Amino acid sequence: MNAEKLAARPQSGIGDDLQRHYALTLGRDDAGCSHHYLYQALVLTVRDRLVAQWRVTRERYQREPVKAVNYLSLEFLMGRSLNNALLNLDIQPGVREALQAWACDLEAVEDEELDAGLGNGGLGRLAACFLDSCATMSLPVTGYGIRYEYGMFHQRIENGYQVEFPDRWLRHGNPWEIECPEFTRRVLFGGRTEFYRESDGSQRARWVDTHDVLAIPYDIPVPGYRNGTVNTLRLWKAEATDEFDLEEFNAGSYTDAVAAKNQAEQITMVLYPNDASEAGKELRLRQQYFLASASLQDVLQQWIARRGNDFSEFAAHNAFQLNDTHPTVAVPELMRLLMDLHGLDWDRAWAITTGTMAYTNHTLLPEALEVWSVSLFGELLPRLLDIIYEINARFLGEVADRWPGDIERQARMSLIQEAPEPVVRMAYLGIVGSHSVNGVAALHTQLLKQGLFRDFHAFSPEKFNNKTNGVTPRRWLAHCNPRLKALLSDTVGNAWIGNLEQLAALAPRAGDAAFTERFLAVKRDNKRDLAELVERECGIRFDLDMMFDVQVKRIHEYKRQLLNVLHVIHVYDRVQRGDTDGLHPRCVLIGGKAAPGYAMAKRIIKLVNNVATVVNRDPRMRDWLRIAFVPDYRVSTMEVICPGTDLSEQISTAGKEASGTGNMKFMMNGAVTIGTLDGANIEIREAVGEDNFFLFGLTATEVEAARQSCDPSAIIAGDEDLARVVNLLECGHFNLLEGGIFEPVCAALRAPGDPWMTAADFRSYVDAQRRVDASFADRRAWGRMSVLNTAFSGRFSSDRTIAQYRDEIWRTRALPVSAHSPGVGPAVGGAAP
């Protein structure tokens, strides 16, 4: 079948193609049929159909003079691709039928796929959701990232402790990717800047004596939902310019001969090296520049291939979205490329740079805003440091013009923080070099403007805007929750998959007892799947009649897994004392990874596991409380967890979580949230109604006001329940044979001015959990809340978020591959005019 027919009819010939790839491409026979090779053959069969549509999509984009968007992110947490591709191509039935000839079900084949864990958490998963929405909305968007050899580490729990193991997700290759060596780019490091004069007297600069690395692109198709569009995720792999020095090798210096090759390949070896050491910092900066330089060169070369060296309309046809601070080095790099390689003067290059760059901030923690020492930056990227100093000088001149004599303000806003060891402030560089700076939730953006970036907001308020995050309903509802998908489609039609706002039609059904029962029956079946996962991974059996209370996310003090554990200990203590009035039995599930160098987060994981050991072995707890820590939390695990969750724990300290996206996934799947007024929780509560959200805790304003005067020890002493909990911790009840291991946790809990306000929010949290118990005991009331959470989740589709990026930042429009593509209607926001 030719490519055009395959693009138009992807469901045709699946069985024949599967057999052909298994027997001919992979050279296998029927004897000893392997799920691994069957998976490989199936991916190639599906990829053929994607590639056919991919080519049509590229040709469509090249014909139309529409602005192309390039999404630069150091993380893309894609997870598994097979089921998502089958859903978006609408070929699941054909694949299941083809697999019957192999006496194999689709789920067994899908389990052969390793998660593409090229991200640490929410940031990378958001980037993956955005790519899905861009393709579904037929927007000309290319993702640029790094092809890490080792992704997010595997986590095992040994004696309660997190132990990290390498995640070599590429050990069997990646059948989804296509190597494109013809688009290899050269990335420079080290060396020095050499200034010279042109014949017309103008001064120019060039970067010389560099140590170069090659960036090899690998392209992965990103299919839209049943619309014929397939966009591209381009990941860069680092390779040495020469395999090794043959003369040194022949002379016997084997190690020296391959040193350059090894150093080059280290750049893309491991996701986010631990930057506690100088070597880790250097490698991380290399990664960030490698991504930015290779990607910008790629876009510029594509422009030159079509338009030559005329950049007068470049900004009208190209946009760069910088996903957090990591790729903000793209600002000086684009200046370098335009000036040093393509001959533009400063003013023209700066107009193009600021006209194309847009920066998304993802954090409210000042310590998370990256800075690089001037000495390290100058050693690795000397030409870029020159440009940053020039950007800073010109910018501070504008600041001085606006606020004459305000030296303190100039120091606060300088891109270079003067100190005994001066540093480059990368977030400030992103703000100054971009035409748009956005936060990712309404509160987050407000706090950026009033706090971290208040001086910059005062200087250029028109730059700042909010784009509340969203998640793709294709993966996080239609794919991961097929039972609920069927019920929703049977009730309101299937157009919601491309336009989640249509689930609002469910709201009147929340009062329908028969529908609520069907909804809760789906939830129970999903809870059974989750219970099987917990028993398999943790050896703990969850009772389906108990509430499934879940907190899964990166382990961090501000996310307050500790507060959750304190409540678990409180419930344990109540049951021990026979005080079970008003309690509803619950199974608590906690999961997430701690950064390898984050000692307190790893100690909290140990505490969770020790508490689980004590609780689960106590026969008195069996009917009331169970707790488990699920190891190696990842995308495919979340696909089982979120459909089976009753209560979603979103309990971060107010003012610390930028947005959160796990809260949205749980909401879509009918979980009810207990949370603070933090991040997107605020907007979730607005959407679903305050009666369908369990609110507790200090507000962001109250947290700031209380921080200096907060005395946790006094709070503990004044709250009998909290005092009993802390006493159990401090007396060693949960570590009888491991003396003192939780002393740092107890000390942090009692620390004056505790920034996480754990003790301060305990009483409010416990009271909210009692309201949860009472509500869950009323099956009909809980079912109503659950239905309404799904019904009002439309605002949190990444389609809505991307529609706002499209219209308000990128100023681009949709390019449908075919006006008659199969599908379910336009995504939220439709096509831009």
ZAMARGU-4260 file (C-alpha; in steps of 0.2 Angstrom, whole numbers, plus 5000, padded with zeros to 4 digits):
<rodrens>
0) 5000/5000/5000 | 5007/5017/4995 | 5010/5031/5008 | 4995/5041/5003 | 4983/5027/5005
5) 4991/5022/5021 | 4989/5040/5027 | 4971/5040/5023 | 4967/5022/5028 | 4978/5018/5043
10) 4967/5004/5049 | 4970/4994/5033 | 4982/4979/5031 | 4988/4979/5050 | 4989/4960/5051
15) 4999/4958/5035 | 5011/4972/5040 | 5013/4965/5057 | 5018/4948/5050 | 5030/4956/5037
20) 5039/4966/5050 | 5040/4951/5062 | 5047/4939/5049 | 5057/4951/5037 | 5061/4967/5046
25) 5066/4958/5063 | 5070/4941/5055 | 5059/4931/5067 | 5049/4915/5065 | 5034/4908/5074
30) 5044/4896/5084 | 5047/4904/5102 | 5035/4919/5098 | 5042/4933/5109 | 5031/4947/5116
35) 5047/4958/5114 | 5048/4955/5095 | 5030/4956/5093 | 5030/4973/5102 | 5044/4979/5090
40) 5035/4973/5075 | 5019/4981/5081 | 5027/4998/5083 | 5035/4997/5066 | 5017/4993/5059
45) 5010/5008/5068 | 5025/5019/5064 | 5022/5016/5045 | 5005/5024/5047 | 5012/5038/5057
50) 5026/5041/5045 | 5014/5042/5030 | 5004/5055/5039 | 5020/5064/5045 | 5026/5067/5028
55) 5009/5074/5023 | 5009/5086/5038 | 5027/5092/5034 | 5022/5096/5016 | 5007/5105/5022
60) 5017/5116/5034 | 5030/5120/5021 | 5017/5126/5009 | 5009/5138/5021 | 5017/5154/5026
65) 5011/5152/5044 | 5022/5155/5060 | 5031/5140/5066 | 5033/5137/5085 | 5048/5128/5092
70) 5046/5122/5110 | 5063/5120/5119 | 5062/5110/5135 | 5076/5100/5144 | 5063/5087/5149
75) 5049/5078/5139 | 5041/5064/5150 | 5033/5055/5136 | 5029/5038/5145 | 5024/5024/5133
80) 5019/5029/5115 | 5010/5013/5108 | 4993/5015/5116 | 4993/5033/5113 | 4996/5031/5095
85) 4983/5017/5093 | 4970/5029/5101 | 4975/5044/5091 | 4975/5034/5075 | 4959/5025/5079
90) 4966/5008/5075 | 4965/4999/5092 | 4951/4987/5085 | 4961/4982/5070 | 4977/4979/5081
95) 4967/4968/5093 | 4960/4958/5079 | 4978/4956/5071 | 4985/4950/5088 | 4972/4936/5089
100) 4982/4927/5076 | 4996/4927/5088 | 4986/4921/5103 | 4991/4937/5112 | 4982/4952/5119
105) 4986/4970/5116 | 4989/4973/5135 | 5003/4960/5136 | 5012/4968/5121 | 5010/4985/5128
110) 5019/4980/5144 | 5035/4977/5134 | 5037/4996/5131 | 5048/5005/5143 | 5043/5022/5149
115) 5052/5036/5140 | 5057/5044/5156 | 5065/5060/5149 | 5059/5071/5163 | 5059/5072/5182
120) 5040/5076/5184 | 5027/5089/5181 | 5038/5100/5169 | 5042/5086/5157 | 5025/5078/5158
125) 5017/5095/5154 | 5029/5097/5139 | 5022/5080/5133 | 5004/5085/5135 | 5007/5101/5126
130) 5014/5092/5111 | 4999/5081/5111 | 4987/5096/5111 | 4997/5105/5097 | 4996/5090/5086
135) 4977/5088/5090 | 4974/5106/5086 | 4985/5105/5070 | 4997/5118/5075 | 5014/5119/5067
140) 5024/5116/5083 | 5041/5106/5085 | 5047/5100/5101 | 5066/5101/5104 | 5074/5091/5118
145) 5088/5079/5123 | 5089/5061/5119 | 5096/5055/5136 | 5104/5038/5136 | 5098/5036/5154
150) 5081/5044/5159 | 5074/5047/5176 | 5082/5035/5188 | 5073/5019/5193 | 5069/5019/5212
155) 5069/5004/5223 | 5065/5004/5241 | 5077/4994/5252 | 5074/4994/5271 | 5063/5009/5268
160) 5076/5019/5259 | 5076/5025/5242 | 5090/5017/5231 | 5093/5024/5214 | 5097/5013/5199
165) 5100/5018/5181 | 5086/5019/5169 | 5093/5013/5153 | 5077/5015/5143 | 5086/5013/5126
170) 5094/4997/5130 | 5083/4988/5117 | 5083/5004/5105 | 5068/5015/5102 | 5058/5009/5087
175) 5048/5025/5087 | 5063/5036/5083 | 5071/5040/5066 | 5089/5046/5066 | 5092/5061/5054
180) 5111/5062/5052 | 5109/5074/5038 | 5103/5087/5050 | 5118/5086/5062 | 5123/5102/5070
185) 5140/5107/5078 | 5140/5114/5095 | 5155/5124/5102 | 5162/5124/5119 | 5177/5133/5127
190) 5190/5143/5117 | 5190/5162/5117 | 5182/5177/5108 | 5192/5185/5094 | 5187/5203/5089
195) 5191/5210/5072 | 5186/5223/5060 | 5177/5221/5043 | 5182/5231/5028 | 5169/5244/5031
200) 5176/5247/5049 | 5162/5238/5059 | 5168/5227/5073 | 5164/5209/5073 | 5168/5194/5084
205) 5171/5176/5081 | 5172/5161/5093 | 5189/5152/5090 | 5199/5138/5097 | 5183/5129/5103
210) 5181/5111/5108 | 5166/5105/5097 | 5153/5092/5099 | 5141/5085/5086 | 5122/5086/5089
215) 5113/5071/5080 | 5094/5073/5079 | 5082/5059/5082 | 5064/5062/5077 | 5049/5055/5085
220) 5032/5057/5078 | 5018/5065/5089 | 5001/5061/5082 | 4985/5072/5084 | 4969/5064/5089
225) 4961/5057/5073 | 4965/5072/5062 | 4979/5066/5051 | 4992/5078/5059 | 5008/5071/5065
230) 5020/5084/5072 | 5039/5081/5077 | 5048/5079/5093 | 5067/5081/5089 | 5079/5075/5102
235) 5098/5078/5101 | 5111/5065/5105 | 5129/5071/5108 | 5144/5063/5098 | 5162/5068/5096
240) 5168/5076/5080 | 5181/5062/5079 | 5180/5045/5086 | 5197/5046/5093 | 5215/5052/5090
245) 5222/5038/5080 | 5240/5043/5083 | 5238/5043/5102 | 5229/5026/5100 | 5243/5019/5090
250) 5256/5026/5102 | 5247/5016/5116 | 5238/5031/5124 | 5221/5022/5123 | 5213/5032/5137
255) 5218/5049/5130 | 5213/5044/5113 | 5195/5041/5117 | 5194/5055/5130 | 5186/5068/5119
260) 5173/5055/5113 | 5168/5051/5131 | 5167/5069/5136 | 5156/5073/5121 | 5144/5058/5124
265) 5143/5062/5143 | 5132/5077/5138 | 5117/5067/5134 | 5121/5052/5145 | 5110/5056/5160
270) 5095/5066/5163 | 5099/5081/5174 | 5115/5076/5183 | 5117/5080/5202 | 5123/5097/5202
275) 5129/5097/5220 | 5147/5096/5213 | 5156/5107/5201 | 5157/5093/5189 | 5138/5091/5190
280) 5136/5110/5187 | 5147/5110/5172 | 5138/5095/5164 | 5121/5103/5167 | 5126/5119/5159
285) 5133/5109/5144 | 5117/5101/5142 | 5107/5117/5142 | 5118/5125/5130 | 5119/5109/5119
290) 5100/5109/5118 | 5098/5128/5114 | 5112/5129/5101 | 5108/5114/5091 | 5089/5118/5091
295) 5092/5136/5086 | 5105/5131/5072 | 5092/5119/5066 | 5078/5132/5064 | 5090/5145/5056
300) 5096/5132/5044 | 5079/5127/5039 | 5075/5146/5036 | 5090/5148/5026 | 5086/5133/5015
305) 5069/5141/5011 | 5073/5160/5012 | 5091/5162/5010 | 5101/5174/5022 | 5087/5187/5023
310) 5081/5187/5041 | 5069/5202/5039 | 5053/5192/5041 | 5061/5178/5052 | 5052/5184/5068
315) 5035/5185/5059 | 5037/5166/5054 | 5046/5159/5070 | 5043/5158/5088 | 5053/5150/5102
320) 5045/5145/5119 | 5057/5142/5133 | 5050/5129/5145 | 5057/5136/5162 | 5074/5143/5165
325) 5084/5129/5158 | 5084/5134/5139 | 5086/5153/5142 | 5104/5152/5136 | 5095/5152/5119
330) 5094/5171/5121 | 5112/5175/5119 | 5115/5160/5108 | 5102/5167/5095 | 5111/5184/5096
335) 5128/5175/5093 | 5121/5166/5078 | 5113/5181/5070 | 5128/5193/5073 | 5143/5182/5071
340) 5137/5169/5058 | 5124/5179/5048 | 5131/5197/5049 | 5117/5206/5057 | 5120/5221/5068
345) 5116/5222/5087 | 5099/5231/5085 | 5092/5220/5071 | 5098/5204/5080 | 5090/5210/5097
350) 5074/5214/5088 | 5073/5197/5081 | 5078/5188/5097 | 5065/5198/5108 | 5052/5196/5095
355) 5054/5177/5094 | 5058/5172/5112 | 5044/5168/5125 | 5048/5162/5143 | 5038/5151/5154
360) 5042/5151/5173 | 5038/5136/5183 | 5043/5140/5200 | 5040/5151/5215 | 5055/5145/5225
365) 5070/5158/5223 | 5083/5144/5225 | 5076/5135/5210 | 5080/5150/5199 | 5096/5144/5190
370) 5111/5154/5192 | 5129/5150/5185 | 5145/5157/5191 | 5153/5169/5179 | 5169/5160/5180
375) 5161/5143/5174 | 5151/5152/5161 | 5166/5161/5154 | 5176/5145/5153 | 5163/5135/5144
380) 5154/5149/5134 | 5165/5164/5133 | 5157/5172/5118 | 5140/5170/5126 | 5146/5179/5142
385) 5152/5194/5131 | 5135/5195/5124 | 5126/5194/5141 | 5137/5208/5148 | 5132/5218/5133
390) 5113/5214/5135 | 5115/5219/5154 | 5124/5235/5150 | 5111/5241/5138 | 5096/5235/5149
395) 5103/5243/5165 | 5105/5259/5154 | 5086/5258/5151 | 5082/5255/5170 | 5093/5270/5174
400) 5083/5281/5162 | 5067/5275/5170 | 5072/5277/5188 | 5087/5289/5188 | 5099/5287/5203
405) 5090/5271/5209 | 5106/5261/5211 | 5098/5248/5222 | 5085/5244/5209 | 5099/5242/5196
410) 5108/5230/5207 | 5092/5220/5210 | 5088/5219/5191 | 5105/5216/5185 | 5108/5200/5175
415) 5124/5198/5184 | 5123/5197/5203 | 5139/5205/5210 | 5146/5195/5224 | 5162/5188/5229
420) 5158/5175/5216 | 5147/5184/5203 | 5134/5174/5195 | 5123/5175/5179 | 5104/5175/5184
425) 5096/5165/5170 | 5078/5169/5174 | 5082/5187/5172 | 5090/5184/5156 | 5074/5175/5150
430) 5064/5190/5155 | 5074/5203/5147 | 5077/5193/5131 | 5058/5188/5128 | 5043/5197/5123
435) 5032/5186/5134 | 5034/5180/5152 | 5020/5169/5158 | 5016/5160/5174 | 5006/5143/5175
440) 4992/5147/5186 | 4983/5163/5191 | 4990/5163/5209 | 5008/5159/5203 | 5007/5173/5190
445) 5001/5185/5203 | 5015/5181/5215 | 5028/5182/5201 | 5022/5200/5197 | 5021/5205/5216
450) 5036/5195/5222 | 5050/5187/5212 | 5049/5198/5197 | 5041/5213/5204 | 5054/5225/5197
455) 5053/5218/5180 | 5034/5219/5180 | 5035/5237/5185 | 5047/5240/5170 | 5037/5230/5157
460) 5020/5225/5163 | 5014/5221/5146 | 5026/5206/5145 | 5018/5197/5159 | 5003/5185/5157
465) 4996/5169/5164 | 4993/5153/5155 | 4986/5140/5168 | 4993/5123/5164 | 4982/5108/5158
470) 4984/5090/5154 | 4979/5080/5138 | 4962/5071/5140 | 4968/5059/5127 | 4981/5050/5138
475) 4974/5055/5155 | 4956/5050/5153 | 4952/5042/5136 | 4968/5031/5136 | 4971/5027/5155
480) 4952/5025/5160 | 4944/5015/5146 | 4929/5011/5157 | 4925/5029/5161 | 4928/5034/5143
485) 4915/5021/5138 | 4902/5028/5151 | 4905/5046/5146 | 4904/5043/5128 | 4888/5033/5130
490) 4881/5047/5140 | 4886/5063/5131 | 4894/5057/5115 | 4913/5056/5111 | 4916/5074/5106
495) 4923/5077/5123 | 4939/5068/5119 | 4944/5083/5107 | 4934/5096/5117 | 4934/5092/5136
500) 4922/5107/5140 | 4908/5096/5133 | 4909/5085/5149 | 4899/5100/5157 | 4884/5091/5150
505) 4887/5078/5164 | 4883/5090/5178 | 4864/5087/5178 | 4868/5069/5179 | 4876/5071/5196
510) 4859/5071/5205 | 4854/5055/5195 | 4856/5041/5207 | 4856/5028/5193 | 4870/5037/5184
515) 4880/5040/5200 | 4879/5021/5204 | 4886/5017/5186 | 4900/5030/5189 | 4905/5023/5206
520) 4904/5005/5199 | 4917/5011/5186 | 4928/5018/5200 | 4927/5002/5210 | 4933/4992/5195
525) 4947/5005/5193 | 4951/5003/5212 | 4953/4984/5209 | 4966/4987/5196 | 4975/4999/5208
530) 4974/4987/5222 | 4982/4974/5211 | 4996/4985/5207 | 4999/4990/5225 | 4999/4971/5230
535) 5011/4967/5216 | 5023/4981/5220 | 5021/4983/5239 | 5015/4967/5245 | 5000/4976/5254
540) 4982/4972/5250 | 4970/4987/5249 | 4952/4984/5253 | 4940/4990/5239 | 4927/4996/5252
545) 4940/5008/5260 | 4943/5025/5254 | 4958/5026/5242 | 4968/5042/5248 | 4982/5046/5236
550) 4997/5057/5235 | 5009/5054/5221 | 5022/5067/5215 | 5040/5072/5217 | 5045/5071/5235
555) 5049/5088/5242 | 5046/5097/5258 | 5035/5110/5251 | 5023/5097/5244 | 5022/5091/5262
560) 5021/5072/5261 | 5026/5074/5279 | 5009/5082/5283 | 5001/5067/5275 | 5011/5055/5286
565) 5007/5065/5302 | 4989/5063/5298 | 4992/5044/5295 | 5000/5043/5312 | 4986/5053/5320
570) 4973/5040/5313 | 4984/5026/5319 | 4984/5034/5336 | 4966/5036/5337 | 4962/5018/5332
575) 4975/5012/5345 | 4965/5022/5358 | 4948/5015/5352 | 4943/5033/5346 | 4935/5028/5330
580) 4920/5039/5330 | 4918/5047/5313 | 4932/5038/5305 | 4930/5030/5289 | 4942/5016/5284
585) 4955/5022/5272 | 4970/5015/5261 | 4984/5028/5260 | 4995/5027/5245 | 5011/5039/5243
590) 5023/5038/5229 | 5037/5049/5221 | 5055/5051/5219 | 5067/5061/5229 | 5081/5070/5220
595) 5097/5060/5223 | 5105/5074/5233 | 5090/5079/5243 | 5093/5071/5260 | 5077/5077/5269
600) 5066/5071/5255 | 5074/5054/5256 | 5072/5054/5275 | 5054/5057/5272 | 5052/5042/5261
605) 5060/5032/5274 | 5048/5038/5287 | 5033/5034/5276 | 5039/5016/5274 | 5043/5014/5293
610) 5026/5020/5297 | 5018/5008/5284 | 5028/4994/5292 | 5021/4998/5309 | 5003/5001/5304
615) 5001/4986/5292 | 5007/4973/5304 | 4996/4979/5318 | 4980/4968/5317 | 4970/4982/5325
620) 4973/4993/5310 | 4966/4980/5297 | 4949/4987/5297 | 4953/5005/5298 | 4970/5010/5290
625) 4983/5003/5277 | 4997/5013/5270 | 5009/5009/5256 | 5023/5018/5247 | 5023/5013/5228
630) 5041/5012/5221 | 5047/5019/5205 | 5032/5031/5202 | 5031/5035/5183 | 5019/5039/5169
635) 5013/5021/5166 | 5010/5019/5185 | 5000/5035/5186 | 4989/5028/5172 | 4983/5015/5184
640) 4983/5026/5200 | 4973/5041/5194 | 4958/5031/5188 | 4957/5022/5205 | 4959/5036/5217
645) 4945/5043/5228 | 4954/5057/5237 | 4967/5067/5228 | 4980/5075/5241 | 4986/5092/5234
650) 4992/5099/5251 | 5007/5110/5246 | 5011/5125/5257 | 5001/5139/5249 | 5012/5150/5238
655) 5025/5137/5234 | 5017/5126/5220 | 5017/5135/5203 | 5002/5125/5197 | 5002/5106/5198
660) 4996/5095/5185 | 4993/5079/5195 | 4978/5088/5203 | 4970/5090/5186 | 4973/5071/5181
665) 4964/5066/5197 | 4950/5078/5194 | 4947/5072/5177 | 4945/5054/5183 | 4932/5059/5197
670) 4944/5060/5212 | 4939/5073/5225 | 4953/5085/5230 | 4959/5090/5248 | 4970/5104/5246
675) 4976/5122/5250 | 4973/5137/5240 | 4989/5135/5230 | 4993/5134/5212 | 4979/5127/5201
680) 4970/5121/5216 | 4962/5138/5217 | 4955/5137/5199 | 4950/5118/5202 | 4940/5124/5217
685) 4932/5138/5207 | 4927/5126/5193 | 4920/5112/5203 | 4912/5123/5217 | 4918/5125/5235
690) 4906/5112/5241 | 4915/5099/5231 | 4933/5103/5236 | 4940/5100/5254 | 4949/5116/5258
695) 4961/5118/5272 | 4976/5128/5278 | 4984/5145/5277 | 4983/5156/5262 | 4999/5162/5253
700) 4997/5179/5261 | 4994/5171/5278 | 5010/5160/5276 | 5020/5176/5272 | 5013/5185/5287
705) 5016/5171/5299 | 5033/5165/5294 | 5043/5176/5305 | 5033/5173/5320 | 5028/5155/5318
710) 5033/5144/5333 | 5030/5126/5329 | 5034/5120/5346 | 5021/5131/5354 | 5008/5125/5341
715) 5013/5107/5345 | 5011/5110/5364 | 4994/5118/5361 | 4987/5104/5351 | 4984/5088/5360
720) 4982/5077/5344 | 4998/5085/5336 | 5008/5083/5352 | 5003/5064/5353 | 5009/5062/5335
725) 5025/5071/5337 | 5028/5061/5353 | 5027/5045/5343 | 5039/5051/5331 | 5052/5058/5344
730) 5051/5043/5356 | 5056/5032/5341 | 5040/5022/5340 | 5043/5020/5321 | 5061/5017/5322
735) 5064/5006/5337 | 5080/4997/5330 | 5086/5013/5321 | 5089/5025/5334 | 5089/5044/5329
740) 5086/5042/5311 | 5071/5054/5311 | 5078/5067/5322 | 5081/5078/5307 | 5063/5077/5302
745) 5057/5081/5320 | 5070/5096/5320 | 5063/5103/5304 | 5045/5101/5310 | 5049/5111/5326
750) 5061/5124/5317 | 5056/5142/5321 | 5049/5150/5306 | 5047/5133/5297 | 5045/5139/5278
755) 5033/5124/5275 | 5021/5128/5289 | 5018/5110/5292 | 5013/5111/5311 | 5004/5127/5308
760) 4992/5118/5295 | 4990/5102/5305 | 4974/5106/5314 | 4966/5113/5299 | 4971/5098/5289
765) 4964/5085/5302 | 4948/5095/5302 | 4946/5094/5283 | 4950/5075/5284 | 4936/5073/5296
770) 4924/5081/5283 | 4931/5069/5270 | 4927/5054/5281 | 4909/5061/5284 | 4907/5064/5265
775) 4914/5047/5260 | 4902/5038/5272 | 4888/5045/5262 | 4889/5036/5245 | 4877/5046/5236
780) 4884/5063/5241 | 4902/5057/5237 | 4896/5050/5220 | 4889/5067/5216 | 4905/5076/5220
785) 4915/5063/5210 | 4904/5066/5195 | 4905/5085/5196 | 4924/5084/5197 | 4924/5075/5180
790) 4911/5086/5173 | 4919/5103/5177 | 4937/5097/5172 | 4936/5105/5155 | 4945/5120/5160
795) 4961/5110/5163 | 4963/5102/5146 | 4980/5106/5139 | 4970/5110/5123 | 4963/5126/5132
800) 4980/5130/5138 | 4988/5129/5120 | 4974/5139/5112 | 4979/5153/5124 | 4997/5151/5119
805) 4992/5150/5101 | 4982/5166/5101 | 4990/5177/5115 | 5009/5173/5113 | 5013/5163/5097
810) 5001/5172/5086 | 5000/5157/5074 | 4985/5147/5067 | 4980/5129/5064 | 4985/5120/5048
815) 4973/5105/5046 | 4980/5092/5035 | 4963/5089/5028 | 4947/5098/5030 | 4938/5081/5030
820) 4950/5072/5042 | 4941/5059/5053 | 4939/5065/5071 | 4927/5072/5084 | 4927/5090/5080
825) 4939/5104/5084 | 4949/5105/5100 | 4945/5118/5113 | 4948/5136/5105 | 4946/5130/5087
830) 4957/5137/5074 | 4964/5154/5076 | 4957/5167/5064
</rodrens>
